[in-house]
Amino acid sequence: MSSHDPLLAESANTTSSPLSAADVTADRVKELLRSNEELMQLNAKLSDAQDKLMQSEKMASIGQLAAGVAHEINNPIGFIFSNFGTLERYLGDLFQMLAAYEEAEPALAGTPAAARLRALREKIELDFLKEDIPSLMAESKDGITRVRNIVQNLKDFSRVDTSQKWVLADLHHGIDSTLNIVNNEIKYKAEVVKAYGELPDIECLPSELNQVFMNLLVNAAHAIQADRGVITISTGADDSRVWVEIQDTGEGIAKENLGRIFDPFFTTKAVGKGTGLGLSLSYGIVKKHFGSIDVFSEQGVGTRFRVTLPIQHPQEV
């Protein structure tokens, strides 16, 4: 039979064509499924990036608002503080004058003026006022000083690095400012122990690192379920890096959750108690600073976060 026999050619075509079409269809389906999977992963990454961007913009807006409010409060606090100083001097002068009158009082003995002075002294409780007024002034001045310090801490904490200008900053100053801002979250839950080492100023965006410290401190306070716990803040440095550790005596993190705590939206808190973005954003900020953030935890014992940062940015090669 000839190799060019039309029957053989037709037979070959009828047996091979359907298989080829099936193979093409299967390959096409696999390709579409793979593309769809890649597209879903890309959409998930874009969604996470968008959520982080929105959270970052929200924090920036809050920071701008806080800085503006702090600035507006700072002006009246400034002149109240100044007026207190003036008032203290005036009271000092009045007390000196009063002392002079008291020295002259015996010379008026037996006169109607002396009787009126004695009655007035008893009515206004002069001896008590001389003791209480300086005490009231000191307490009021202390209160105004505390408000002034809180406003300054708020300004330091919420300074928005809109220009993304990296500066040399003191981390201890940032931690202390942040502690004052989150004081209400901590003071009823834990005692704060500072074990500060010697730290050089580091190249950073201070307000962003303050957000990291705030997240770690608030999380530490929330982790403490006992009546009262301890939050320890330790710092140290070597030749090229600094580190900050925030350790609590809280409930600890389950082993199965340790690998997920930096994932966006992952939280072990009750619904409405946390967004699951705090540690994710903190991780991103630390990476942006060419650093690392590690966690060590044991259930029933507590958790320790360690943030390591370079003193200066690595030089680009």
Secondary structure, 3 states (H helix, E strand, C coil): CCCCCHHHHHHHHHHHHHHHHHHHHHHHHHHHHHHHHHHHHHHHHHHHHHHHHHHHHHHHHHHHHHHHHHHHHHHHHHHHHHHHHHHHHHHHHHHHHHHHHHHHHHHHCCCHHHHHHHHHHHHHCHHHHHHHHHHHHHHHHHHHHHHHHHHHHHHHHHCCCCCCCCEEECHHHHHHHHHHHCHHHHCCCEEEEEECCCCCCEEECHHHHHHHHHHHHHHHHHHCCCCCEEEEEEEEECCCEEEEEEEECCCCCCHHHHCCCCCCCCCCCCCCCCCCCHHHHHHHHHHHCCCEEEEEEECCCEEEEEEEEECCCCCCC
